Protein backbone atom coordinates (compact mmCIF):
# COMPACT_ATOMS: atom_id res chain seq x y z
CA UNK A 1 0.00 0.00 0.00
CA UNK A 2 1.21 3.54 -0.77
CA UNK A 3 2.36 5.64 2.16
CA UNK A 4 2.90 9.36 2.47
CA UNK A 5 6.65 8.83 2.91
CA UNK A 6 7.22 7.14 -0.47
CA UNK A 7 5.25 9.54 -2.66
CA UNK A 8 7.46 11.01 -5.47
CA UNK A 9 7.85 14.74 -6.07
CA UNK A 10 8.50 16.69 -9.28
CA UNK A 11 11.48 18.97 -9.91
CA UNK A 12 9.40 21.96 -8.78
CA UNK A 13 8.54 20.22 -5.53
CA UNK A 14 4.96 19.33 -6.47
CA UNK A 15 3.36 15.90 -6.43
CA UNK A 16 2.44 14.40 -9.84
CA UNK A 17 -1.23 13.61 -10.56
CA UNK A 18 -0.88 9.83 -10.06
CA UNK A 19 0.80 10.34 -6.73
CA UNK A 20 -1.90 12.84 -5.73
CA UNK A 21 -4.50 10.17 -6.26
CA UNK A 22 -2.48 7.70 -4.20
CA UNK A 23 -2.18 10.31 -1.46
CA UNK A 24 -5.97 10.66 -1.40
CA UNK A 25 -6.21 6.87 -1.22
CA UNK A 26 -3.85 6.86 1.75
CA UNK A 27 -5.98 9.44 3.57
CA UNK A 28 -9.18 7.55 2.88
CA UNK A 29 -7.73 4.25 4.03
CA UNK A 30 -6.51 5.88 7.22
CA UNK A 31 -10.02 7.23 7.80
CA UNK A 32 -11.42 3.72 7.39
CA UNK A 33 -8.77 2.36 9.74
CA UNK A 34 -9.78 4.94 12.34
CA UNK A 35 -13.32 3.57 12.24
CA UNK A 36 -12.40 -0.04 12.89
CA UNK A 37 -8.68 -0.64 13.15
CA UNK A 38 -6.19 -1.71 10.51
CA UNK A 39 -8.04 -3.61 7.74
CA UNK A 40 -6.70 -7.10 7.02
CA UNK A 41 -4.96 -7.56 3.69
CA UNK A 42 -7.85 -9.56 2.24
CA UNK A 43 -10.31 -6.69 2.72
CA UNK A 44 -11.22 -4.72 -0.39
CA UNK A 45 -11.87 -0.97 -0.64
CA UNK A 46 -14.55 -0.18 -3.20
CA UNK A 47 -16.45 2.89 -4.42
CA UNK A 48 -20.24 2.89 -4.64
CA UNK A 49 -21.24 6.00 -6.58
CA UNK A 50 -21.23 8.93 -6.97
CA UNK A 51 -22.97 8.15 -10.27
CA UNK A 52 -25.08 5.19 -9.23
CA UNK A 53 -28.90 4.93 -9.21
CA UNK A 54 -29.03 3.29 -5.80
CA UNK A 55 -27.19 6.15 -4.08
CA UNK A 56 -30.30 8.30 -4.73
CA UNK A 57 -28.19 11.17 -6.05
CA UNK A 58 -24.55 12.11 -6.35
CA UNK A 59 -23.37 10.36 -3.19
CA UNK A 60 -20.09 8.45 -3.04
CA UNK A 61 -19.68 5.69 -0.50
CA UNK A 62 -16.21 4.41 0.26
CA UNK A 63 -16.74 0.80 1.30
CA UNK A 64 -14.44 -1.58 3.09
CA UNK A 65 -15.60 -5.09 2.26
CA UNK A 66 -14.75 -8.55 3.51
CA UNK A 67 -16.05 -10.53 0.56
CA UNK A 68 -19.58 -9.16 0.20
CA UNK A 69 -19.90 -8.12 3.84
CA UNK A 70 -19.66 -4.44 4.74
CA UNK A 71 -16.95 -3.81 7.32
CA UNK A 72 -16.90 0.00 7.25
CA UNK A 73 -18.34 2.90 5.23
CA UNK A 74 -17.40 6.52 4.71
CA UNK A 75 -20.13 8.63 3.05
CA UNK A 76 -18.36 11.17 0.83
CA UNK A 77 -20.58 14.17 0.12
CA UNK A 78 -20.15 17.52 -1.61
CA UNK A 79 -20.76 16.55 -5.24
CA UNK A 80 -23.96 18.64 -5.36
CA UNK A 81 -22.75 21.51 -3.22
CA UNK A 82 -24.49 24.75 -4.19
CA UNK A 83 -23.56 27.19 -1.43
CA UNK A 84 -27.22 28.08 -0.88
CA UNK A 85 -26.78 29.41 2.65
CA UNK A 86 -24.10 31.95 1.69
CA UNK A 87 -26.01 32.92 -1.45
CA UNK A 88 -29.09 33.67 0.68
CA UNK A 89 -27.02 35.97 2.87
CA UNK A 90 -26.37 38.19 -0.15
CA UNK A 91 -30.07 38.61 -0.98
CA UNK A 92 -33.02 40.29 0.69
CA UNK A 93 -35.19 38.09 2.88
CA UNK A 94 -37.90 37.84 0.23
CA UNK A 95 -35.60 37.20 -2.73
CA UNK A 96 -33.74 34.52 -0.77
CA UNK A 97 -36.97 32.53 -0.50
CA UNK A 98 -36.62 31.01 -3.99
CA UNK A 99 -33.41 29.26 -2.94
CA UNK A 100 -35.18 27.30 -0.20
CA UNK A 101 -37.19 25.40 -2.83
CA UNK A 102 -33.95 23.94 -4.13
CA UNK A 103 -32.57 22.51 -0.88
CA UNK A 104 -34.92 19.54 -0.46
CA UNK A 105 -36.22 19.60 -4.01
CA UNK A 106 -38.78 16.86 -3.31
CA UNK A 107 -40.40 18.97 -0.61
CA UNK A 108 -40.05 22.63 -1.64
CA UNK A 109 -43.22 23.95 0.03
CA UNK A 110 -42.13 22.80 3.48
CA UNK A 111 -38.76 24.47 2.90
CA UNK A 112 -40.67 27.69 2.13
CA UNK A 113 -42.72 27.22 5.29
CA UNK A 114 -39.77 26.71 7.64
CA UNK A 115 -37.94 29.74 6.26
CA UNK A 116 -41.05 31.94 6.38
CA UNK A 117 -41.79 30.91 9.97
CA UNK A 118 -38.26 31.98 10.91
CA UNK A 119 -38.58 35.32 9.10
CA UNK A 120 -41.99 35.94 10.69
CA UNK A 121 -40.53 35.18 14.11
CA UNK A 122 -37.77 37.74 13.49
CA UNK A 123 -40.39 40.28 12.41
CA UNK A 124 -42.62 39.48 15.40
CA UNK A 125 -45.70 38.79 13.26
CA UNK A 126 -46.15 35.06 13.95
CA UNK A 127 -49.53 35.55 15.64
CA UNK A 128 -50.84 37.81 12.87
CA UNK A 129 -50.82 35.25 10.04
CA UNK A 130 -54.47 34.86 8.88
CA UNK A 131 -56.16 31.52 9.78
CA UNK A 132 -56.91 30.78 6.12
CA UNK A 133 -53.22 31.08 5.28
CA UNK A 134 -52.30 28.82 8.21
CA UNK A 135 -54.72 26.10 7.11
CA UNK A 136 -53.65 26.29 3.49
CA UNK A 137 -50.01 26.04 4.54
CA UNK A 138 -50.77 22.83 6.42
CA UNK A 139 -52.94 21.41 3.65
CA UNK A 140 -50.38 22.00 0.90
CA UNK A 141 -47.34 20.85 2.86
CA UNK A 142 -49.15 17.61 3.75
CA UNK A 143 -49.93 17.05 0.07
CA UNK A 144 -46.25 17.54 -0.64
CA UNK A 145 -45.37 15.11 2.18
CA UNK A 146 -47.39 12.50 0.29
CA UNK A 147 -45.68 13.44 -2.99
CA UNK A 148 -42.26 13.10 -1.36
CA UNK A 149 -43.11 9.72 0.16
CA UNK A 150 -44.34 8.56 -3.26
CA UNK A 151 -40.94 9.35 -4.79
CA UNK A 152 -39.26 7.56 -1.89
CA UNK A 153 -41.49 4.48 -2.15
CA UNK A 154 -41.19 4.22 -5.92
CA UNK A 155 -37.39 4.53 -5.97
CA UNK A 156 -36.91 2.37 -2.86
CA UNK A 157 -39.01 -0.39 -4.42
CA UNK A 158 -37.10 -0.03 -7.70
CA UNK A 159 -33.82 -0.49 -5.79
CA UNK A 160 -35.16 -3.88 -4.68
CA UNK A 161 -36.44 -4.82 -8.17
CA UNK A 162 -40.14 -3.94 -7.71
CA UNK A 163 -40.66 -2.11 -10.99
CA UNK A 164 -44.46 -1.78 -10.96
CA UNK A 165 -44.60 0.17 -7.70
CA UNK A 166 -42.26 2.79 -9.15
CA UNK A 167 -44.61 3.42 -12.08
CA UNK A 168 -47.72 3.52 -9.88
CA UNK A 169 -46.20 5.95 -7.35
CA UNK A 170 -45.17 8.43 -10.02
CA UNK A 171 -48.63 8.14 -11.58
CA UNK A 172 -50.23 9.28 -8.31
CA UNK A 173 -47.62 11.98 -7.74
CA UNK A 174 -48.71 13.63 -10.98
CA UNK A 175 -52.11 14.41 -9.40
CA UNK A 176 -50.42 16.34 -6.59
CA UNK A 177 -48.11 18.21 -8.96
CA UNK A 178 -51.15 19.20 -11.04
CA UNK A 179 -52.71 20.72 -7.91
CA UNK A 180 -49.47 22.62 -7.18
CA UNK A 181 -49.41 23.93 -10.74
CA UNK A 182 -53.02 25.08 -10.38
CA UNK A 183 -52.16 26.95 -7.17
CA UNK A 184 -48.80 28.49 -8.01
CA UNK A 185 -48.16 28.13 -11.74
CA UNK A 186 -45.21 25.79 -11.07
CA UNK A 187 -45.17 22.05 -10.49
CA UNK A 188 -42.25 21.86 -8.08
CA UNK A 189 -40.32 25.06 -7.23
CA UNK A 190 -43.44 26.97 -6.26
CA UNK A 191 -42.15 29.67 -3.81
CA UNK A 192 -45.84 29.86 -2.92
CA UNK A 193 -45.54 30.32 0.86
CA UNK A 194 -44.23 33.84 1.53
CA UNK A 195 -43.34 35.82 4.67
CA UNK A 196 -46.65 37.12 5.98
CA UNK A 197 -48.85 34.43 4.41
CA UNK A 198 -49.14 33.11 0.86
CA UNK A 199 -48.40 34.52 -2.57
CA UNK A 200 -52.13 34.58 -3.36
CA UNK A 201 -55.33 32.71 -2.53
CA UNK A 202 -56.04 29.32 -4.09
CA UNK A 203 -57.94 29.52 -7.41
CA UNK A 204 -61.42 28.29 -8.29
CA UNK A 205 -61.45 24.53 -8.73
CA UNK A 206 -58.86 23.94 -6.00
CA UNK A 207 -61.25 22.36 -3.50
CA UNK A 208 -62.73 20.06 -6.14
CA UNK A 209 -59.28 18.91 -7.27
CA UNK A 210 -58.17 18.15 -3.70
CA UNK A 211 -61.39 16.26 -2.90
CA UNK A 212 -60.96 14.20 -6.08
CA UNK A 213 -57.49 13.24 -4.90
CA UNK A 214 -58.76 12.41 -1.39
CA UNK A 215 -61.31 10.04 -2.92
CA UNK A 216 -58.83 8.55 -5.38
CA UNK A 217 -55.66 8.01 -3.38
CA UNK A 218 -56.55 5.69 -0.42
CA UNK A 219 -57.25 2.75 -2.74
CA UNK A 220 -53.85 3.32 -4.36
CA UNK A 221 -52.06 3.05 -1.01
CA UNK A 222 -53.92 -0.23 -0.51
CA UNK A 223 -52.51 -1.38 -3.87
CA UNK A 224 -48.95 -0.55 -2.84
CA UNK A 225 -49.38 -2.52 0.37
CA UNK A 226 -50.97 -5.44 -1.47
CA UNK A 227 -47.88 -5.60 -3.66
CA UNK A 228 -45.25 -5.19 -0.94
CA UNK A 229 -46.25 -5.42 2.72
CA UNK A 230 -46.69 -9.22 2.88
CA UNK A 231 -44.66 -10.07 -0.20
CA UNK A 232 -42.15 -12.82 0.80
CA UNK A 233 -39.39 -11.34 -1.37
CA UNK A 234 -39.94 -7.86 0.09
CA UNK A 235 -39.93 -9.24 3.62
CA UNK A 236 -36.69 -11.12 2.97
CA UNK A 237 -34.98 -7.97 1.66
CA UNK A 238 -36.20 -5.63 4.44
CA UNK A 239 -36.86 -7.47 7.73
CA UNK A 240 -33.92 -7.51 10.09
CA UNK A 241 -31.87 -5.40 7.66
CA UNK A 242 -30.25 -2.11 8.67
CA UNK A 243 -31.34 -2.35 12.30
CA UNK A 244 -30.70 0.61 14.58
CA UNK A 245 -31.92 0.64 18.16
CA UNK A 246 -33.90 3.48 19.69
CA UNK A 247 -30.91 4.42 21.85
CA UNK A 248 -28.51 4.55 18.91
CA UNK A 249 -31.03 6.37 16.74
CA UNK A 250 -31.20 9.12 19.37
CA UNK A 251 -27.42 9.16 19.77
CA UNK A 252 -26.99 9.64 16.02
CA UNK A 253 -29.59 12.48 16.03
CA UNK A 254 -31.95 10.69 13.66
CA UNK A 255 -35.35 12.30 13.13
CA UNK A 256 -38.44 11.60 11.07
CA UNK A 257 -39.43 8.08 10.01
CA UNK A 258 -35.81 6.93 10.42
CA UNK A 259 -36.18 7.66 14.15
CA UNK A 260 -39.82 6.63 14.53
CA UNK A 261 -39.08 3.31 12.81
CA UNK A 262 -37.04 2.49 15.93
CA UNK A 263 -40.05 3.21 18.14
CA UNK A 264 -39.16 6.74 19.30
CA UNK A 265 -42.31 8.87 19.38
CA UNK A 266 -41.01 12.26 18.25
CA UNK A 267 -42.64 14.41 15.59
CA UNK A 268 -42.18 18.19 15.52
CA UNK A 269 -45.84 18.63 14.48
CA UNK A 270 -46.86 17.16 17.86
CA UNK A 271 -43.91 18.13 20.06
CA UNK A 272 -43.77 21.79 18.96
CA UNK A 273 -46.93 22.49 16.90
CA UNK A 274 -46.59 25.23 14.29
CA UNK A 275 -48.86 26.79 11.70
CA UNK A 276 -52.09 25.48 13.31
CA UNK A 277 -51.06 21.79 13.47
CA UNK A 278 -52.53 21.70 16.97
CA UNK A 279 -55.98 22.09 15.35
CA UNK A 280 -55.82 18.68 13.66
CA UNK A 281 -56.21 15.09 14.80
CA UNK A 282 -53.66 12.61 13.49
CA UNK A 283 -51.55 9.71 14.74
CA UNK A 284 -47.78 9.21 14.65
CA UNK A 285 -46.92 5.77 13.16
CA UNK A 286 -44.16 3.96 15.05
CA UNK A 287 -42.04 0.91 14.34
CA UNK A 288 -40.66 -1.63 16.78
CA UNK A 289 -37.51 -3.15 15.33
CA UNK A 290 -35.76 -0.19 13.69
CA UNK A 291 -35.14 -2.07 10.44
CA UNK A 292 -35.76 -1.27 6.76
CA UNK A 293 -39.22 -2.86 6.96
CA UNK A 294 -40.37 -0.73 9.90
CA UNK A 295 -39.17 2.44 8.22
CA UNK A 296 -41.18 1.39 5.16
CA UNK A 297 -44.33 0.80 7.23
CA UNK A 298 -43.97 4.17 9.00
CA UNK A 299 -43.87 6.11 5.75
CA UNK A 300 -46.78 4.23 4.20
CA UNK A 301 -48.88 4.92 7.28
CA UNK A 302 -47.76 8.55 7.26
CA UNK A 303 -49.32 8.94 3.82
CA UNK A 304 -52.66 7.80 5.28
CA UNK A 305 -52.29 10.20 8.22
CA UNK A 306 -51.47 13.08 5.86
CA UNK A 307 -54.70 12.36 4.01
CA UNK A 308 -56.57 12.76 7.30
CA UNK A 309 -54.95 16.14 7.92
CA UNK A 310 -55.72 17.34 4.38
CA UNK A 311 -59.34 16.24 4.77
CA UNK A 312 -59.73 18.13 8.06
CA UNK A 313 -58.04 21.26 6.72
CA UNK A 314 -60.27 21.30 3.65
CA UNK A 315 -63.46 20.72 5.64
CA UNK A 316 -62.63 23.51 8.12
CA UNK A 317 -60.92 25.95 5.74
CA UNK A 318 -61.71 29.47 7.01
CA UNK A 319 -62.64 32.35 4.75
CA UNK A 320 -60.70 35.59 4.76
CA UNK A 321 -57.36 37.00 3.62
CA UNK A 322 -54.23 34.91 3.06
CA UNK A 323 -51.68 37.66 3.85
CA UNK A 324 -51.19 40.04 6.74
CA UNK A 325 -52.25 43.64 6.15
CA UNK A 326 -48.82 45.24 6.60
CA UNK A 327 -47.52 47.08 3.55
CA UNK A 328 -43.99 47.20 5.00
CA UNK A 329 -43.76 43.40 4.84
CA UNK A 330 -46.25 42.29 2.18
CA UNK A 331 -46.58 44.16 -1.14
CA UNK A 332 -49.93 45.87 -1.78
CA UNK A 333 -52.41 44.34 -4.25
CA UNK A 334 -51.59 45.16 -7.85
CA UNK A 335 -54.99 46.83 -8.22
CA UNK A 336 -53.89 49.57 -5.77
CA UNK A 337 -50.75 50.54 -7.68
CA UNK A 338 -52.66 52.68 -10.22
CA UNK A 339 -54.69 54.46 -7.56
CA UNK A 340 -52.42 55.02 -4.56
CA UNK A 341 -49.02 56.72 -4.52
CA UNK A 342 -48.41 55.26 -1.05
CA UNK A 343 -49.02 51.73 -2.38
CA UNK A 344 -46.64 52.37 -5.28
CA UNK A 345 -43.93 53.55 -2.89
CA UNK A 346 -44.35 50.48 -0.66
CA UNK A 347 -44.21 48.20 -3.71
CA UNK A 348 -41.06 49.91 -5.01
CA UNK A 349 -39.24 49.86 -1.67
CA UNK A 350 -40.13 46.20 -0.94
CA UNK A 351 -38.84 44.95 -4.28
CA UNK A 352 -35.72 47.12 -4.36
CA UNK A 353 -34.68 47.29 -0.70
CA UNK A 354 -36.77 44.66 1.09
CA UNK A 355 -37.89 44.79 4.72
CA UNK A 356 -35.51 44.99 7.69
CA UNK A 357 -36.27 42.83 10.75
CA UNK A 358 -34.94 44.11 14.08
CA UNK A 359 -31.58 42.69 15.21
CA UNK A 360 -31.85 39.25 16.77
CA UNK A 361 -31.59 35.54 16.07
CA UNK A 362 -34.18 32.76 15.81
CA UNK A 363 -34.37 29.01 15.22
CA UNK A 364 -37.54 27.40 13.91
CA UNK A 365 -38.07 23.69 13.19
CA UNK A 366 -40.73 21.85 11.22
CA UNK A 367 -41.37 18.18 10.42
CA UNK A 368 -40.30 17.51 6.84
CA UNK A 369 -40.90 14.09 5.21
CA UNK A 370 -37.33 13.20 6.22
CA UNK A 371 -37.35 14.57 9.77
CA UNK A 372 -36.61 17.78 11.67
CA UNK A 373 -35.87 20.60 9.25
CA UNK A 374 -34.60 23.65 11.09
CA UNK A 375 -33.82 27.21 10.05
CA UNK A 376 -31.45 29.49 11.96
CA UNK A 377 -31.56 33.18 11.02
CA UNK A 378 -29.64 36.09 12.48
CA UNK A 379 -30.57 39.68 11.70
CA UNK A 380 -28.31 42.69 12.09
CA UNK A 381 -31.12 45.10 11.26
CA UNK A 382 -30.36 45.20 7.53
CA UNK A 383 -32.61 43.93 4.69
CA UNK A 384 -30.38 40.86 4.28
CA UNK A 385 -29.83 38.00 6.75
CA UNK A 386 -26.49 38.32 8.54
CA UNK A 387 -26.43 34.53 8.95
CA UNK A 388 -28.58 31.79 7.48
CA UNK A 389 -28.15 28.12 8.32
CA UNK A 390 -30.31 25.03 7.83
CA UNK A 391 -30.51 21.92 9.96
CA UNK A 392 -31.39 19.44 7.23
CA UNK A 393 -32.57 15.95 8.23
CA UNK A 394 -30.96 14.10 5.31
CA UNK A 395 -27.52 15.34 6.37
CA UNK A 396 -27.99 14.18 9.96
CA UNK A 397 -29.68 10.88 9.07
CA UNK A 398 -26.99 9.93 6.54
CA UNK A 399 -24.34 9.94 9.27
CA UNK A 400 -25.96 6.84 10.80
CA UNK A 401 -25.50 4.81 7.61
CA UNK A 402 -22.28 3.10 8.85
CA UNK A 403 -24.07 2.13 12.08
CA UNK A 404 -26.96 0.58 10.14
CA UNK A 405 -24.90 -1.14 7.45
CA UNK A 406 -21.90 -2.56 9.30
CA UNK A 407 -21.98 -6.36 9.05
CA UNK A 408 -24.65 -6.38 6.31
CA UNK A 409 -24.25 -7.63 2.75
CA UNK A 410 -23.44 -5.12 0.02
CA UNK A 411 -26.81 -5.89 -1.63
CA UNK A 412 -28.53 -4.98 1.65
CA UNK A 413 -26.66 -1.66 1.68
CA UNK A 414 -28.81 -0.57 -1.27
CA UNK A 415 -31.97 -1.25 0.75
CA UNK A 416 -30.59 0.61 3.77
CA UNK A 417 -29.72 3.75 1.79
CA UNK A 418 -33.24 3.78 0.36
CA UNK A 419 -34.81 3.33 3.78
CA UNK A 420 -33.11 6.50 5.10
CA UNK A 421 -34.75 8.52 2.29
CA UNK A 422 -31.97 11.02 1.66
CA UNK A 423 -32.17 13.89 -0.80
CA UNK A 424 -28.72 15.09 -1.82
CA UNK A 425 -29.74 18.75 -2.04
CA UNK A 426 -30.78 18.34 1.59
CA UNK A 427 -27.36 16.87 2.38
CA UNK A 428 -25.01 19.20 0.48
CA UNK A 429 -27.01 22.46 0.08
N, C-alpha and C positions, 0 to 999 in steps of 0.2 A: 504494500500500500504506500502511496506517496505521502511524504511528510513535509512539513514546512522547511526543514533544514536542507533537503536535497532538491529544492526547486531551483532551476537555472535562472540566470539573469542575463539580459542583453548588455551590449557594450555601453549603452546609456544608463544602465542601472535598472531598467524596467524589467518586468516579467513578461515573457512571450505569451500569446493568447492560449496556447495549449497548457502551459504551466498555470495560467490564471484559472482555467477550468479545473485543473487538478487541485489548486489551492481551495477553490470553492468546495470541491468534493471532500477535502480534508476537514474543512470547517463543519460541513454537514454531518460527516461521520462522527466527529467529536460531539456534536449536539446529540446525535442518536446514542452515543456511548454514555453521555451524561444522564440520559433517561433510564438506562437499564444496564450499565456496565459495558465492558469491552465485548463487542459481538464476536462470537466464535467465527473461525475462518469459513465454515460452511454456510454461514448466513449470507443472504443476498440483499443488496440495496437496489431498490427499483423505484422508478417514477410512475405514479398514476396521475395523469393530467400533465399540464393544465388544459390541453385540448382533448377532453374525453367526455362523452355524453353523461356518464354516471357521476361525474364530479359536479353536476348541476351548475356549470359555469366555469369560469377560468380559475380553477383551484388546482394547485399542484400538491400532491401528497408524496412525501418522501417516505417510502416503506422499507422497513427492515423485516425480511422474511426468513423463516426457517422452513424450507419447502414451500407449502402454501399457507402456512400459519403466520399471522401477523405478530411480530415480536414488539415492534415499536413503530410509531408514526410521527412525522413532523408535518403539520399543515403549513404550506408555504403560500402566503397570500400576497396581494399587491398587484396582481396582473390587471385588475380593473380599476386601479386607483384613479379617482377623479378630482380629489382635492375640494370636495363640495363645501366642507366647513369653512375653509379659508376664503373660497369664492363668495360665500354668503356674507362674510364679514366686510366685503368690499361693496356690497349693495345695500339699498334701503331695505327696511324690514319687509315691505310689501313685495318688492322686486325679487327678494331672496326666496320668496315662497315657491316659485316655480322649480327651484332646485330640489326641494324636498320630495317632489314626485319621483325623482330619479334615484333616490337612495334605495328604498325597497320598491322596485318598479312593479312588483306584483300586488302592491298594496298602497298605491299613491295617496288615496283619500285619507287614510289613517295617518300618513306622514304629514299631510296638510293639517289635520286636526291637532296632532301633538304640537306642532310648531305654533299654530294659531293660539292654542291654549296657553302656551308659554308667553307669547307676545301679549295676549290679553291680560295675563297675570302681571306682567311688567307695567302695562298701562293702567291696571286697576279697574278693569271693566268686566271682569269675569261674571259678576252677578247681573250685568245689564244685557247679556245676550238674549234675544227674544226666544220664548219657548218653542215657537215653530222652527227656528233655526237649530235649536238644541235637538229636537226630535228628528229633524231631517239629517242632521249630522250622524246621529246614532243609526238611523235607518240605512243610510248610504254606506257607512263604514261596515255595517254588518253584511250588507250585500257583497261588499268587496272582500270581507273575510271568507265568505263562501267561495267567491271567485278564486281567491288565493289558494284555499284548500283544494279546489278542483284541479288547479295546476299541479299542486303537490301530489294529489292522489294519482292523477294521470301519469305523471313522470315517474313517480315511485313504483307504480304498477308496471310501467314499461321497463324499468330497471330490472324487474324480476320476471320479465317475459310475458306479462299480461297485456297484450296489445289492444284488445277491445276496450278495456276500461279507459285507456288513454284517449281514444276517439270519442267515447261517450262523454267524458269529463269536459273536453274542449267544446263539444256540442252544447252542453248546458251553460258553459261559461259565456258563450256568445250571447245568450239572452241577457245576462247581467251587463255585458259591455254595450249592448244595444240601449239599455236603460241609461247607462252613464253617458252615452252619446246624445241621447234625448235631453238629458239634464244640462250637460255642459258643452256639448259640441265636440268633445273628444272622447275616445274610447278608453284611454288609459291615463295619460298625463293631464288630468282634468284641471288642477289648480282651482277647484270649485269652492272649497272651504277657505274663507278669507278671514283675516283679523276683523273681529266685529260681527261675524255672522257668515253669510254665504255670498257668492258672487251675485246670484239672483234667485228668485223663487223657482220652484219646479214648474215645468210647462203643463199645459192641458194634455191629458192622456197619460200622465205619470202614474196616477193611482191605478188606473186600469192595467197598465203594463206590469206594475209590481204585483197586483193581485193575480194576474195571469201566471206569473212566475211562481207565486206562493201555491197556486193550485197544481202547477205542473211539476215542480221540483221534488216533492217528497217521494213520489213513486220512483224517481230516478235514483235517489239515494238507496232505496230498497233494492234496486237493480244492482248497484255497485256491491252492496253487501251480499246479495245472492251469488254474485260472481266470486267474491273474495273471502268473506268472513269465515265460512266453514269449508273453504276449498282446501283439501289435503296438501296440495303443493304450496299454497300460500302459507298455511300453518307451518309447514316444514321449513320454509325460508324465513319466517319471522318470529316464531315462538322460541324463547330462550336465547335469542340473538341480540347482541348489543345491550346486554343488561347493565343498568346503572341503578344503584340503590338510592333510596330517598336521601340518605345522609350524604352520599357522594354527589348527588344531583344538586343539593343545596351548597355543598362545598365548592362545586365548580360554577356556581352562580347561574345554573340553568333556569330558564323561565318558560312560560307557555306550555304547550302540550308536551314538550320534552321533559319538563319538570312534573307536570300533572300525570304523565304516564307512569311515573314512579310513585304515585299516590299522594303527592304533596298538594294540598288544596290551597293554591294561591293563584288568584286572577285579579289583575289590577281593577277590572270593572266592578268587582265585589269588595276588594280590600280598600280601594281608594276611589269610590265612584266619581266619575267626571261626566260632564255633558249630559246630565239627566239619566244616567244608567241606573240610578237608584229608583227610578220610576217603573222599572220593568222587572218582570218575574222570569228568571231563567236559572238553569242548573249548570254546575261546573262538572263536566265528565272527568272521572279519575280512573287511572289504571291501578294495577296491583303489583306487577312484576317488573316494571321499568324496562321492558324489552321492546323490540321493533313492533311487535303485534299490539301491545298496549298503546303505543304512541299512535298507531294506525286507528285503533278504536276510538281514542280520545278525539281525534280530528274529525272522524266521520260523525260522531255524536255532536261535536261542536257545530257542524253544519245544520243539524236538526235544531239545536238551541238557537242558532242565529236566525233561523226561520221564525221561531217563536217571538224573538225580539222585533223582527221586521213586521210581523203581523200586529203586535201590540202597538208599535209606533204608528203604523198606518191607520189603525182603528181609532187611535186617540189623537191624531195629528191636529194640533191647535191651528186656528186661523191667526192672521196677523202678519207683521213684518218679519223679514228674515235677516235684517241688519240693524245695528244700533243707530239711533238718530244722533250721530255726532259727526259733524262735517270735518272735524280736524283729524278723524281716524278713518272714516268711510267716505268715499267720494259721493257727491250729491247725484241724484237721478239725472240722466242725460236730458230729460225734458225741462229741467230747471236752467240749464246752461244758457238758453236763448232768452231767458226772462229775468235772470237775477245776476247782477254783477258780483255779488257776494259768493254765489254758488260757483261762478266761473273762477274766481280767485282761489277758492278752496280746492277746486278741481286741479287748477294749474300748480298750486303749491304741493298738493299731495303727490302728483305724478312727477314733479321735478325734484322736490326736496324730500318728500316723505314726512312721516310723523316722528316725533322724538319722545320716547318714553323717558320717565325720570330715571336718574342713576339707580342701579340696583342689580341684583342677580336672582334668577329663579330656576327651578328645576321642576318639570312637569313630566309625568309618565302616563302612558296609556297601554292598553293590552292589544298588541298587534297580533296577527295570526301566528307569529313565531315567538311571541313572548313580550316581555316588558321593553317598550320602546320609549326612551326618555330623551328630553330636550333640555339642555342647559343653555341659558342665555344670560349674558351680562351686558348691561347698558351703561354707557358713560354720559348719557344725556344727549347724544348726537342721533341723527336719523339712521345710523348704521350700527348693527350690533358690534360691541367691542370684542365679544367672544361668543362663539357658537359651537356647541359640541353635542353630539348625539350618542346616546347609549343604545346601540343597536343589538337586538337579541341574537341575530345570526352570528355576529362576531363572538359574543360570549358563549353561545351554545356550541360553536365549532370547536372551542378549546377542549371540550370534553370528549372529542372524538377518540383520542388515544385511549382514554379510560374505558370507553365502550367497546373498542375494537381489539384491544390487546388479547391475544390468545384465540381470536376468531380466524376463520378461513378468509382468504382474500376475496372469494365470491360473496361472503357475508358482509364484507366491508362496504360493498355497493349498496346493500340493503340498509346498513347503518347510516351511511351518508344521507340516503333518501329520507330516513325516518327523522333526522334532525330538521329537515326542511330549511336548508340555508338558501339565501339569496345573496349572490356575490356583491351586488351593489350595497347591500346591507352590511356586508363584511368589510369591504374596502373603503367605500364612500370617498 
